[in-house]
Amino acid sequence: MDLGLTRRRCLVTGASRGIGRAVAHALADEGAELLLTARDPDALAANAPSGRDGARVELLATDVTAPDAGELLVGACVERLGGIDVLVNNAGTSRRVALDELREDDWELQWQLNVRAPDRLMRLAAPRMAIDGWGRIVNVSSSAGKRPSSQNAAYAVTKSAQLALSRAYADAYAAQGVLVNAVAPGPTGTGLWLGEGGLADQQAREHGHDRVAALTAVAARVPLGRLADPEEVADVIVFLCSERASAVAGAAWSADGGAAGMFI
Ligand SMILES: NC(=O)c1ccc[n+]([C@@H]2O[C@H](COP(=O)([O-])OP(=O)(O)OC[C@H]3O[C@@H](n4cnc5c(N)ncnc54)[C@H](OP(=O)(O)O)[C@@H]3O)[C@@H](O)[C@H]2O)c1
C-alpha cells in the first residue's frame, strides 16, 4: 500500500526515543521530510533517521511546554522544509504517583504536556494546512485517557482532555482537508516503562519485587498478554498521517492490545 507520504513535511515531537523515534523512522522510510524535536539534542541527533532519497531531516531541540514552542517549531518547519503537512503531538511522560500524593507541579506538567503544547502547535499548524487543503494531525494520548489507571491521575485526566481537544480540532478542520485524530496506546515497551528508574522499576520498588515480575504483572493485565512494541504503535500513527486515512477524522484509535477500559 502506498501511504502517499513521499516528501510530506512532518513535525514530530518527542522524536528521540520510544514511540516518537519509531514514528520518525517509519515516516523517513516512507520518504517524508522531517522536523524532529525533543529536549536533549544529543539523543535527538543519535536517534534520528536518514532521509530517503535525499529527503531532508531537520532537528531542533526544545521543550514543548515552553510558551513559545508552537511559534518556534511550526516556524522552523516552514522555514526549513517549506511548510507543514503532518504534525504528530507525541512528547509526554509519566511517573507512578498515588491520587493523594499528586502535587501542583505534577498537574501543571501534565496539563502543559498533554493539552497546552499540542494546542499551541495545532492552532498554528492547522490553519496553514487548511490553506493547502491537506493536512494530518495525530495526538498521542493513552489508554489511561479512556480509563484512568491506579497511578498518576494528572496524566490520565489530561490525556482524556487531549482526546477532547483532538476531537475539537477534528470538528473544526475536517471539511478543509485537515484530518485530526488521536491514538491511545496501552503499555508499550519504551524507556517510559523499561528505562532505568522507569515505570517498571518504580512499580517493582513499591511492591518489593524485581522489574521482571513488575513487567509480567502489567503484561498479564493486557488482553494481548504483552506490552506493545513502539513500532506497532508507530504503524497506527503513520497510517493516520497518510493519504490512505482519508476518511478518518476525530477518531481515538486504541493501540493497546485490548487494554482500554481496564484498570492497568
Ligand atoms: N510507553 C507507554 O506505555 C505509553 C502508553 C500510553 C501512552 N504513551 C504516550 O506516548 C508518548 C510517547 O511515550 P514513550 O513511551 O515513547 O516515552 P519515552 O520513550 O519516554 O519518550 C518520550 C519522548 O518525549 C520527549 N519529551 C518528554 N518531555 C518533553 C518535553 N517537555 N519537551 C519536548 N520533548 C519531551 C523525550 O525526549 P527528551 O526527554 O529529550 O525531551 C522523548 O523523546 C507520550 O505522550 C506517552 O504519554 C506511552
Ligand as a Chemical Component Dictionary entry (heavy atoms), coordinates in Angstrom:
data_LIG
# 
_chem_comp.id                   LIG 
_chem_comp.type                 NON-POLYMER 
_chem_comp.pdbx_formal_charge   0 
_chem_comp.three_letter_code    LIG 
# 
loop_
_chem_comp_atom.comp_id 
_chem_comp_atom.atom_id 
_chem_comp_atom.alt_atom_id 
_chem_comp_atom.type_symbol 
_chem_comp_atom.charge 
_chem_comp_atom.model_Cartn_x 
_chem_comp_atom.model_Cartn_y 
_chem_comp_atom.model_Cartn_z 
_chem_comp_atom.pdbx_ordinal 
LIG N1  N1  N 0  5.035  3.815  26.712 1  
LIG C1  C1  C 0  3.781  3.659  27.089 2  
LIG O1  O1  O 0  3.438  2.665  27.740 3  
LIG C2  C2  C 0  2.739  4.670  26.709 4  
LIG C3  C3  C 0  1.383  4.328  26.909 5  
LIG C4  C4  C 0  0.400  5.254  26.585 6  
LIG C5  C5  C 0  0.739  6.475  26.053 7  
LIG N2  N2  N 1  2.061  6.780  25.862 8  
LIG C6  C6  C 0  2.357  8.113  25.332 9  
LIG O2  O2  O 0  3.185  8.006  24.196 10 
LIG C7  C7  C 0  4.008  9.173  24.092 11 
LIG C8  C8  C 0  5.447  8.737  23.942 12 
LIG O3  O3  O 0  5.806  7.972  25.079 13 
LIG P1  P1  P 0  7.071  6.991  25.083 14 
LIG O4  O4  O 0  6.661  5.790  25.836 15 
LIG O5  O5  O -1 7.624  6.845  23.728 16 
LIG O6  O6  O 0  8.044  7.846  26.019 17 
LIG P2  P2  P 0  9.649  7.943  26.056 18 
LIG O7  O7  O 0  10.279 6.734  25.480 19 
LIG O8  O8  O 0  9.962  8.335  27.448 20 
LIG O9  O9  O 0  9.938  9.172  25.054 21 
LIG C9  C9  C 0  9.403  10.422 25.351 22 
LIG C10 C10 C 0  9.877  11.422 24.304 23 
LIG O10 O10 O 0  9.293  12.688 24.601 24 
LIG C11 C11 C 0  10.329 13.666 24.777 25 
LIG N3  N3  N 0  9.878  14.647 25.771 26 
LIG C12 C12 C 0  9.475  14.431 27.044 27 
LIG N4  N4  N 0  9.168  15.588 27.638 28 
LIG C13 C13 C 0  9.372  16.556 26.712 29 
LIG C14 C14 C 0  9.243  17.974 26.720 30 
LIG N5  N5  N 0  8.850  18.647 27.821 31 
LIG N6  N6  N 0  9.546  18.667 25.584 32 
LIG C15 C15 C 0  9.952  18.015 24.476 33 
LIG N7  N7  N 0  10.090 16.678 24.411 34 
LIG C16 C16 C 0  9.814  15.966 25.521 35 
LIG C17 C17 C 0  11.551 12.837 25.214 36 
LIG O11 O11 O 0  12.795 13.465 24.929 37 
LIG P3  P3  P 0  13.515 14.440 25.997 38 
LIG O12 O12 O 0  13.414 13.801 27.330 39 
LIG O13 O13 O 0  14.932 14.603 25.488 40 
LIG O14 O14 O 0  12.764 15.736 25.916 41 
LIG C18 C18 C 0  11.375 11.626 24.300 42 
LIG O15 O15 O 0  11.817 11.908 23.007 43 
LIG C19 C19 C 0  3.752  10.002 25.358 44 
LIG O16 O16 O 0  2.823  11.033 25.083 45 
LIG C20 C20 C 0  3.142  8.982  26.304 46 
LIG O17 O17 O 0  2.317  9.585  27.264 47 
LIG C21 C21 C 0  3.066  5.910  26.165 48 
# 
loop_
_chem_comp_bond.comp_id 
_chem_comp_bond.atom_id_1 
_chem_comp_bond.atom_id_2 
_chem_comp_bond.value_order 
_chem_comp_bond.pdbx_ordinal 
LIG N1  C1  SING 1  
LIG C1  O1  DOUB 2  
LIG C1  C2  SING 3  
LIG C2  C3  SING 4  
LIG C2  C21 DOUB 5  
LIG C3  C4  DOUB 6  
LIG C4  C5  SING 7  
LIG C5  N2  DOUB 8  
LIG N2  C6  SING 9  
LIG N2  C21 SING 10 
LIG C6  O2  SING 11 
LIG C6  C20 SING 12 
LIG O2  C7  SING 13 
LIG C7  C8  SING 14 
LIG C7  C19 SING 15 
LIG C8  O3  SING 16 
LIG O3  P1  SING 17 
LIG P1  O4  DOUB 18 
LIG P1  O5  SING 19 
LIG P1  O6  SING 20 
LIG O6  P2  SING 21 
LIG P2  O7  DOUB 22 
LIG P2  O8  SING 23 
LIG P2  O9  SING 24 
LIG O9  C9  SING 25 
LIG C9  C10 SING 26 
LIG C10 O10 SING 27 
LIG C10 C18 SING 28 
LIG O10 C11 SING 29 
LIG C11 N3  SING 30 
LIG C11 C17 SING 31 
LIG N3  C12 SING 32 
LIG N3  C16 SING 33 
LIG C12 N4  DOUB 34 
LIG N4  C13 SING 35 
LIG C13 C14 SING 36 
LIG C13 C16 DOUB 37 
LIG C14 N5  SING 38 
LIG C14 N6  DOUB 39 
LIG N6  C15 SING 40 
LIG C15 N7  DOUB 41 
LIG N7  C16 SING 42 
LIG C17 O11 SING 43 
LIG C17 C18 SING 44 
LIG O11 P3  SING 45 
LIG P3  O12 DOUB 46 
LIG P3  O13 SING 47 
LIG P3  O14 SING 48 
LIG C18 O15 SING 49 
LIG C19 O16 SING 50 
LIG C19 C20 SING 51 
LIG C20 O17 SING 52 
# 
